[in-house]
Amino acid sequence: MRIILWTAILLALSSPLIVCTDPPPAVPAQEFPDVFAPPEGRPLRIEDYYETPNLRGLVVSPDGAWVALAIAHPVEETNGDIHQVWIVRSNGSEPPTPIQHEGEDVMAPSWGEDGRLFYTKDGRWSIDPSDPVASLRSEVSEDPRGNVSPDGFWVASLEESPRMEELTPALSEFELRHEERFRGVQFDWLNFQRDGAPFPNPDPTARNPREIVVIPAEGGASLEGDETAEATRLTDLGLRPGDPVWHPDSNVLAFTADPDWKDELRYGRPDIWLVTVGGELVRLTDDGWSYGSLAFSPDGRFLSYVGGYGTDMVKEQRLDHGGPRDLFLVALEAGLPVGLESGGAESGGTPPAMNLTADWDLDPSGPLWSPDSEHIYFRAEKSGGTHLFRVPVEGGPVEQITGGERSYNSIQISEDFSTMVYTLGLFETPADVFASELDGSGERRLTDLYSELREEVTLSRAEPLLYPSYDGTPIEGWILYPYGYDPSDGPYPMIVHSHGGPHSASGYGFSFKHQLFAANGYFVLQTNFRSSTGYGTDFKWATWGAWGDKDGEDVMAGIDYAISNFAIDPDRVASIGHSYGGFMTNWLISRYPGRFAAAAAGAGIVNWVSDYGTADIARTKETEFFGTPWEAEALDRLIRQSPLTYAGQVTAPTLFVHGELDERVPYSEAEQMYVALKKNGVPAKMIQYEGQAHGIRGHWNNVHRMLNELRWFDRWMKVAGEGPSEDVDGGDR
């Protein structure tokens, strides 16, 4: 009742977080027991990690009748996975069936236009899903469809063009001997590091240009009529075009390319070009925005695309926000834009585009045309979920198609738009596959991968929260109850998790780690603080120039709200997070001393000045901090928003978790804070994972990390009778 009341009060006193057409209610996919009822099963154990398969992907057949699933089963002994492909009818009439090739599992499912299922097992094979054994055949091509023109005459591809080699001075034998003896790395380009890539990262400007070519399909003649020709080059831009898409009439290709790709001082900014099969070239955009997701309408009358502010435009104009992300539409005639002369934006033309989402305040992604060319469907984050939306091409309000306290992930829609297939994101169970009509009605479960887990284990429930931050801004969050929650047994300890990004969001989805914490007696609180996505443009950019201030207040207000409304011990609250969540943890323990009993900071920045020159992305500092460390205003911000500046105030025992080879947030960031805490007599522990980049991977590492984080929190927050309080590192308290 208190949640409903708060929601009514906040929505009455403030503007809604999001305004759009009310969606239809979602059909509940799973019934869960009352949070206050005694649990019927045992609590989750860390050993259950290896009993929990992972859905790695799904693809729906063109007619929507079948769904192929890629499933990975973690294996403790090998630190790897067993990969499988399953198929299931989208009407849910039959249970899923594993696909095996000569008794062995297969990988990489995809569908051909003729409805055959392709997979990989010592080569590429295909089957008819209705009769897998009898229809088996070997396939020469890895991609059964390729980028073939709609009329079947052409295949579009990208051809590398050699670039002029730089002259190098001749070396003497003496010099050559010492070059051969050198052990180390040498580089003279700016973008020498990239997280997860070999060091140094190869010079991206040293790649060859590439051009768009068309190849006659099945041995046809080239555009010049030469039957022996293999390809006809359509462009000569000296750029690196990407993702060419065909017009339905097969007479035009649209593509993106970055005009400044060879300039290492500029950030990527793809523009849009169109080229006819006769070689006529039109540049559609040149306005500082960054574009992608090109798609022609089925009737050929429009080109749609998604765009947002380019980084260099934000820097050069010294904007205090990052701008919207919108869906655009250009009218076509014979495949080319109406009213735009040949040469396009390069000739001073203005793209005659319609912004379909100008009055809508979320970020569209994955646009898909309806078969009748009347609507564009797309996904967007909203209030902790991902939902399906659509907008009419003739203009009008955006309509929300799916709804409910859930997330529609990995959405796949059949070519005739009769069937939507997706994984369902919920807090209380791992994601299974469902199918429905496009509006979410007629929902049916296609898989039940975790039935045995749910039968044996009682997973914890989550409750949505809506609370006011200190300045009155409404903030959304979720609280996960401890296993066997009984208010009379409280107060309970609480772990506060902050998401990464910062421009991402927490929301509807299963977290094994959070469920493990809850199984061991902890509340788990997640908040979508300001800078989170799914709440509009102003909310997303509200922390510009002051990361940690408003968003930190939002987290602290959530902690105060949870303590006031649930059986939580205010003296036993911990903070945890990775990447931006690691920064947030470092920020909270340094700016709110005495409020946290423990912390675990994963890959978190502590010093924005040192991070500027050692991390692989400088853009966030140059935009959202208004400059570089050698610019006075920016330097003041970088220092003021660095947790290291306030390290002398930290009292919370802190566990630092970091990858050895992290280039996104270098290991030195954690090391600086670790040393500061140790110098000040605050208990701290470092775990550095060998060979790991920013996202720490591998089952052994995942399990080891969860075990150590849980032990750390138990050590500093558990009291007698609540379970083991093991000394994990022999340090002093």
N, C-alpha and C positions, 0 to 999 in steps of 0.2 A: 504493500500500500504506500510506503514512504517513497518508493521510486516513482510510482504513478503520480503522486501528489507533487513531487519536485518537478517532474516533467511538465505538468500542467502549469505550475507557477512560472517556470522559466520561459516556456513558450508564450505565456501570456504577457510577460514583462519585457521580452526582448524579441528581436527579429529571428525568424526561423533560421536554423543553420543552413538549410537547403530549401529552395522553392522549386517544385516541379509537380507535374501531374501525379495525383495519388495512384500508386500501383495496386493491382489486385493482391489480395492476401495470398501468401504462400501456403502450400499444402504441407503440413508437418511431415517430415520424412522419418522422424524417430521420436518415440515417446520416452521420456526419462523419468526416473523416480523423483519424488519430492526430496528436496535437499535436506529437509529436516528428518526424513525417515531413516531408520537404522539401515546401514548398508547391507545388501544381500550378499555381496561378493567380497573378496579380499582386496586390500589396497594394491595399487600398481607397484611393481618391483622393477629395479633397473634391469634385471634379467629379461623382462618382457620386451626390451628393446629389440632383441634378436628374433622375437616371435611376431614382430609387427612388419608386414610387407609394406612396400612403398609403391604407389601408383606413379609411374614416371611419364605417362602420357596416354592420350587416347585419340583415335581418329575414326570418324564416322564415314561410312560408305556413301558414294554420291547419291544413291536413292534413299539414304536414311534408314535402310533396313538392318544394317549390321554396325557393330562397334568393335573395333580392335583395341585392346588394352596392352600397354607395356608395363609389366610388373617386375619389381626387383625385391628379392628376399635377402636381407642381410645375413652374412655368414660369419660367425665369430672366429672360426678357425683360420680363415683366409683374409679377414679384413676386407672382403669383397662382397659381391652379390651374385645370386643366381638369377639370371634374367629369363623371363617367360613372356610369351604372347598368348593372350586369351581372346576369344571372340564371343560375342553375345548378340542376340537379336534385340533390337531397340524397343520392341513391343513388350519385352520382359516375359515372353511366353516360355522360354527355356533357360536353364541355368547356363552360366558361362562355360566354354569349352576350351581347354588348352590346345594350342597348336604345337605339334612336334614333328620333326623331320627325322625319319629313320630312328625314332625313339628318343631323340634329343631335343632340348629346348631351342627356340629360335629367338631372333631379335628384330628390331627396327621395322615395325609394321607400317604399311602405307597402302592406299587403294588406287587402283587404276580406274579410268573412266568407264571401263566395261564392267566394273563391280568385282574384279578379281583382287584378292588380297596378296600383296607382295610382302616378303620377309627375307631376312638374311640368315643363312646357315651354310658356311663354306660356299658362298656364292649367293646369287639372288634368285629366288624362286617365287612362283605364284600359284594360287589355288582358287577354285570356286568355293566360297565358304559353305554353300549348300551341299557340296560333295567333295570334301578336301582330298581324300585319298585318290579317287579316280581322276581328278582334274589337275594333279600336280604336274608342273612343267618348269623347266629351267629357263631363266630369263637372262639375256645378254646385257640388257641395259639396267643400270641401277635405278634410274628414274623412269618409270613407265610413261610419264606424261611429258616431262620437260617443258620448255618454254615455247610450245608450238603455237603458231597463229591459229585463230579460230577456224579459218578455212582449211587448215591442215597443209598449206603450201610451204610454210617457212618455219624455221627454228631460230629464235633469237639467242645470241650468246655474246659474251664479252671477250674481246681479243686483246692480249697484251701487245703493246707497241714498244719496241726498244727505245731507250733514251740515250743521249750522247754520253759516252763515258768521259769522266774527268781525266785529264793528263796527270800522271804521277811522275815525279822526278826519278831518274835512274839512280840506283844505289850502288855504291862500291861494294866489293866483296867483304870488306871490313864491316860496313854498315849492315849488309845482309846477315852476316853472322850474328850480330847483336839483335837484329830483329827476330831471328829464329830462336835466340836464347830467352827472349822476353816471355815472362809468365804473368799474365794479368789481363786486363781489358783496357781498350782505348776507345774513346768516342769523342766526337766534336759536334754533336747535335743536341738540341734542347730536350726533346722528349725521349730521354734515354732509359726511362723506367716505366713499367706498366705492371700493376699487381697481377701476379700469377703467370707472368711471362718470363722467359730467360733474361738474365742480366748480362749486358745492357740490352734493352729493347731495341730491335733494329730500327734504323732511321725511317720513319714512315714517309718522309719526302723523297727517299731514294728508290721507292717502288717505281715500276714502269707505269706510264699512262696506259689506259686501255680504251678501246672504242667499241661501239655497238656494231655487230655484224649480223647478217641474216644468212642462214644456210638453207639451201633447198631441201625440203623434206623428201625422204625416200628417193634420192637420186634425181630430183627434178633439176631444171636448168636454173642458172643464176639470173639475177635481174638483167644482166647484159645479154642473156640468151646463150651463154656459153655452157654447154652441158658438162664440160669438164671442170668448171670453176667450183671451188668448194665453198666460197663465201663472198658476200658483197658487203663492203664497209659502208655504213650509213653515216657515221660521224667522224670528224677529224678535229676534236676539241682539245686534245692533250690533257684531258681530265681523267677521272676514274668513275665512270657512270656505274650506277647500281640499280638493281631491281627493276629492269625494264618490264612494262606490262603492255599487252596488246589491246588496241581498240577492237571492238567486236567486228568491224568491217575488215580487219586485217590490213589496214592501210597506214596505220600510225602506231608508233611506240611512244609511251611516256616513260620518263626515267628521272632519277635524281642524280646530281653530281655537285661536289663542293668546288666552287671556282677558285678557292684559295688553298687547295689541298697541299700545295708545295710550300706554303708560307708557314714556317714553324712557329711564328709569333701570333698566328691567328687560330681561333678555335673552329672546329668543324661547323659548317653551315650549308647543308644540302639545299640547292635550288632545284627547280623543276624545268625540264626541257621536254619538247616533243619533236619527233622526227618522223617524216613519212618514209615509206619504203622506196620512194624516189629520191631521198636524200634532202628534202626541204626541212630546215631546222628552225624551230621556234623556241626561244627562251621565255618561259612564262613568268618567272619571279626573279626579283633582285631588289629586295627591300629590307635585308637584314634579319629576316625571320629564318627559321630552320624548318624544312618541310619533309614529309614522308607519307607513307601509307597511301600511295596512289592507287586509284581504281576507276575504271570506266563503268558507266551505267550499262546494264545489259542492252538497252536500246540504242546505245552509242551517242546519246544527246548530251552527256555530261562527263566531266572528269572531277572526281572528288579527291581531297587530300587533307591531311592534318598538319597544322603549323603552330609554332610557338616562337617566342622571342629568341634570337640568336645571342650567344654569350657576348660576342664582340659588340653587338648593338647595345646591350645592357651596360657594358663597361664604358663605351664611348659616350653614351648619353648620361652616364652616372645615375642610372635609375635606382629608385629605392624599392623596387619590386621586380619580380621575374616575369610578370605578364601572364596572360591566359594561354591556354592551349585550346585551339578551336578547329572545327570541321568546316572546310570550304568547298565550294562548288563553282565550276566554270562551265558555261554553256559552250557547246561545240557545233560546228558545221563542217561536214566531211572530215570529222576527226580533229579539226583544229579550232582553237578558241575563236569565238565570235568577236569581231571588233578589235583583234590584236594583229598587227601587221607582222609579216615575216621578219624575223630578227628579234621580235618580242621585246622583253624588258631591256635588252642591250641597245635597242633603238629608241629607248625612252618611252615605250608603251607602258600602260598601266594595266595590270591583270584585272580583267572584268570579273572579279570573283564575288560570290555571295557567301557571307559568313552565316552558316546555318545555326551556329550555337552562340551567337553574339550575346543573346539575352539569357544564356544558361551558364551556370557558374561551376561546372565540374570539368574534368579532363577526359575527353573522349579518346578511346583507343580501339584498335582492331575493327575499323569500319567495314561493313559488308552490305552490298546492295541487295534489295529485295528483287525477286525475279521480274516483277512488273515495273521496276525502275521508279516506283513511286515513293519509296522510303529508303533511308540508310539506317541500318542497325549498327549498334556499337556497344562496347562495354565501358563502364566507368565505376570508379570507387565511390561509394557513398556510405557515410556513417558506419565504417568498419566492415562493410560488405562490398562485394562486386556484383553489379546487376546489369541487366540488358536494357538498353534504351533504343529509341528510334526517333527520327526527325523526318518530316515530309520534305521532299526536294523543292516543292513550290513555296516553301516558307511556312513557318508556324512554330508553335511551342514544341519543345522536346517532350516526348512521352516516356515515362518509366514503364517497362514491360513486366519485369519480375519484381517481387518484393519479399518482405519478411526478414526476420532476424537470422540471416544466413548469408553465405557468399557463393555465387555461381562462378566456379572456376573452370578453366580449360574448356570454355564453351565451344562446341562444334555444332554447326547447323547444316542440315542436309541441303542439297542443291535446290530442291523444290520448296524449302522452308517449311516442310511439314513436321520436322522433328528437330528438337534441340537436345543435345547430349552434354553432360557436364559432370564435374565432381562437385560435391556439396560440402562447403566449409562450415563446420560447427565446432564449438569448443569441446563438446563432450564425447566426440568419437572421431577417429581418423576418417579421411575422406573416402567415400564410396562413389560409384558411378550411378547416375540417374538419367532418365530421359523424360521428356514432357513435350507438350505443345510449346510454342514460342512464348506464351504468356505465363508459363510455369504450371498451367493446369494439366490434369491428366498425368501427374507425376508417377513414375514407376521406378522402383529400385532395380538396377541391373546387376549389381554385385553386392555381396555381403562378406567382404574379405575379413572382417573383424568380429564376426559373430562369436567365435570361441573366446576371444579376448573379453567381449562384453559379458558373456555368460559367466566367466570366472572372476572378472575384476569389476568392481564398482568404480567407475570414473567420476570425477568431481564435476559438479554443475557450476556454470558461470551465470552471473546476473548482470544485466546492463545497468550502468549508472549514468546520470546526467546531473552535473553539479556546477555551481558557479565558481569560477576562479576568483582571485582576490579583487580583481577589478570588475567583476560581474559577468565576464565572458562565459557563456555556457560551454562546458567541456564534457565530452563523452568518454566513458571508460567502462571497464568490465572487471568484476571481482570474481575470482574462482574460490569456491569454498574448500576448506580442509576436508579430508576424508573423515566421514563419521561426525560431521559438524554437529555440535550441541552447544548452544550459547552458554549453558550453565557450566560447561567444562572450560570456558574461556577465562581470561582473555588469551587469544592465540597470537603467535608471531605472524608477521606479514612480510612478504617479499614483493617489492615494487619493480616491475619490469618496464623499461623504456625502449621503444623501438629504434631502429636505425634510420638513416636517411640524411637529414631529418625529414625530407619530403617523401614520406611513405606513411604507413599507418598500421596500427594494431587492429585486430578485428576477428571476425568469425573464421575460425580455423583451429585445428587440433595442434597442440604443442605437447610432445612427450615430456619435455623438461618441466613445463609448468604443472602437468598432471603429476609428475614425480614429486615435485615440491608439495603439492596439495596432499598427496598420499602420505607424506611424512609430517603432516600436521600444520602446514602453512596456508594462510590466505595468500593469493597471488593477485596483485592489482596491476592492470594495464590502463594507461591513459593515452588518449589521442590529443596531446598537447598542441598548442599553436605551432604551426609549420607542418602539421600532418596534412595528408591529402584526403580528399573525400568530403571536405567541408567548405569548398569555395576558394576563389583566388585570394581574397583578402586574408582569410585564415591561413592559407598556405604560406604567404609571404609576410606574415605578421611579425616574424622574428628578425627581419632583415636588419643587419647592422648590429645586432645584439643577441647572438645565439646564447641561450641559457637564461636570459632574463624572464621574458613572459612565459616561455615554455617551462622553465624551471618553476615559476610560480604556479603554473597549471598543475604540475605534478604534485607540488606540495599541498595545493588546495585539495587535490584528490586524496592525498594521504589523510589530511584533516577530516575530510568528509567521511572516508571509510572508518576512521577511528571513532567518529561520532555516531555512526549508524550500525556498526558491527562489533562483535566481541573481539576486539583487537587490542593488544598491549602496546601502548604508545612508546614504551621503552624497548620494544623488540621489533623494530622495523629495519629492513635491509633494502638496498638498491642493487639492481643488476641490469646489465644491458651490453650490447655489442655494437661496435662502430659508433654511430652517433649516440646510441644507448650507452656505450662506454664513456663517451664524453659527458653525457648527462649524469651518469653515476659519479664521475670525477667532479663535476660541477656541483652536484647536490651535496656531497659530503664535505666540500670545501666552503660552500656558501651558506650552508645550514648546519653549522657544527652542533653536535649534541643531539641531532634529530635521528641519527642512524646508528644502530648497534653493530652493523656489519655492511660490507659491500663487496661486490665482485664486478670489476670493470674489465670488459673484453674489448681489446683493440680500440681503446679510447684516447682521443687527443687530449693533451694537457697543456700544450704550448703551441699556440697558433703561429708564433714567429718561427720557431724551428720547423714546424710542420710545413710551412710554405715552401721551403727549399728542399725538403727531403721526401715529401709525398709525391705521388704521381698525378695529382690533380691540384693545380693552383687556382682553378677558375672560381671555386667557392669563396676563396679569400679575396680575389680580385673583384668579385661582384658583391657578395653579401657582407663583406667587410670594407667595401669601398676602396680597395687598392692593395698595394704591396707594402712590405715592412719598411721600405725606404721612403714611404710617403707618410708624413706626420700624422694626418688624421687616421689613416688606416692603422698605423703602428699603435696609436693609442687604443684603438678598438681591439686589435689583436692581443695586446697585453691585458686590457681590462676584461676580456672574455676568456682568458686562459685560466683553467683551474689551478695551474702551478702558481699563479700569482697569489693565491689564497691558501696554499698548501699548509701554511703554519697553523691554520685553524682546524685542520682535520683531526677528528678523534675516532672515527670509525675504523676498526680493523678491516683491511682491504686486501682482497685477493686480486692479483693482476693476471690476466690470461691473454697471451699474444702469440702470433705466429712469427717464427724466426725470420721469414722472408717477406713479411708484410710490407708492401710498397704503398698501399693506400693510407694506412696509419702506421708509420714505421715503428719498429720495436722500441726505438729510443724514446718514444713518447711515454710508454709505460715505465721504462727504466727511470726517467726523470722523476716521476711521481713516487715510484717505489723508494728511490733514494731519499726524497724529501720526507716521506713518512718515517723511514727508518731513522733519519737524522733527528727527527722530532720525537722519537720513542713510541711511535704508533705501530702496533703490530701489522705486518704486511708479509705477503708471500707472492712469489712470482712463479708462474708456469709458462714456459716458452716451448711451443711445439715445433720440433725440428722439421725443417723443410716446408713449413706451412705458410701460405700467403694470408691475405686479409680474412677470407672466409676459411676457417679451420675445418678441414675435411677429414673423412675417414671414420669408420665405425669405432675403431679402437680409441681414437682421439675424442670422438663424441661421448663415448661412455666414460672414459677417464675424466673428461671435463665435468660431466654431470656429477660423478661421484665426488670429485674434489670440491665443487661448488656447494653441494649438499653438506659435505662434512664441515666446510668452513662456516656455513650458516648454523649448523647444529652446534658447532663449537662455541659460537659467540651468542647464540640466541635461545638455545634450548635450556630448560630448567629441569630440576630433578623430577623424574617420573615421566618426562616427555620423550624419552628415547636416549640413544647414545650421544654423548658429547665428547667425541674422540679427539684427542690432540693430534692434528694431522701433520704438524711439521716440527714439533718439539720446541717451538719458539716460546718466548715469554709473553705473558699477558699483562 
